[in-house]
Amino acid sequence: MGNVVVVGSQWGDEGKGKIVDWLASRADVVVRFQGGHNAGHTLVIDDVTYKLHLLPSGIVRKNTHSVIGNGVVLDPWALLEEIAAVGKQGVKVTPDNLSIAANVPLILPLHGELDRITEEARGRNKIGTTGRGIGPAYEDKIGRRAIRLCDLADAKALSGKIERLLVHHNALRRGFGVAETDESALVQQLLDIAPKVLPFAKPVWKMLDEAQAARKQILFEGAQGMMLDIDHGTYPYVTSSNIVAAQAATGSGFSTEHLDFVLGITKAYTTRVGEGPFPTELNDDTGEELGRRGHEFGTTTGRKRRCGWFDAVQVRQAVKTGGINGMALTKLDVLDSFAEIKICTGYNYKGETLDYLPAAAEIQAAVTPVYEVMEGWKGETKGATSWAELPAAAVKYVRRLEELVGIPVTVLSTGPERDETILVADPFA
């Protein structure tokens, strides 16, 4: 039995929540390894809807241990709010079922403030951040001035670290013409919350090594999607962390040797939230219908998602750079109403056909899609649990996507419920 990494292969919002929950029901440990509370997963279990942002999806499973790795940036106040929210739904979160890497960097109130100040200052060049402090927190981590969870255990040392942090942040705040952060007030905020979050702090890398030695099944849960990867996405309209499968190891302290299968969650069409290039975007009635049928609103922000046809060029690129072995194709049923369906098989740029998405943002914004048109099925795929239940044209569409992106469909999702799934091959096998 192997360990599985789940990543999004598009711009996020691919339906990871359901697939991760389906896998988490069979995993012993579920690990978050990047991002922060800017991403959201929606789980529907026995008609109860859980909206998670920081907590791994395994938290709703009684026999599963959840882990937040060092690659995450953690807002401790948001964490406690989320723990309280799921607590009202009957999910008890304690150090017995949640461990957080002691070296995880913290998102402080000043990070969210700086995020929003900076985004506003960009004017029409906004990136489209959630304003939750993710980027500034990662900047502090790389700048070696971050406050980490383990730092809350030593009040005397913490004060000196906050002083060093504010040399940087208060200079920025003065430049933006906003009031400086009060050092003593920030220290007190952290000391107040320390007793509530420190019990979760553990040497996660050691715990995962022991779990591997005991042959436990580990699921690594990614957030967002490959086209938002800081290196391989549509820069600068990206998140502030790496989303590739290799980050599962870096962001948790786990050996790459034991990452056995990478499942890429892939929507049967394409969506994007926020700013940035989107070659197959549909600003017409078809795009509106995709959004309406797919209920395309962000879990975290509530923002309406931009919608377009499936982009095989982009997904194929994500497969190569992200190390994806198999595809979990979601929301096939959203396409049930269309008489014809288009697939982007290449890009046109100044008369040249490209089979990849170039790195330059200016070119990404200028390419136009080259489409292949397929017959729609105008039939019901929702709730199908076998290939035999699918219209022939729907099967043909899935097979064509496999050909174009270069990997097989491992799991086919035909609706939001866990049993509305066709399992082609077991990722844990």
Summary of the structure (lengths in Angstrom):
residues: 429
radius of gyration: 21.7
end to end distance: 5.2
largest distance: 68.0
contacts: 1521
relative contact order: 0.16
helix: 39%
strand: 21%
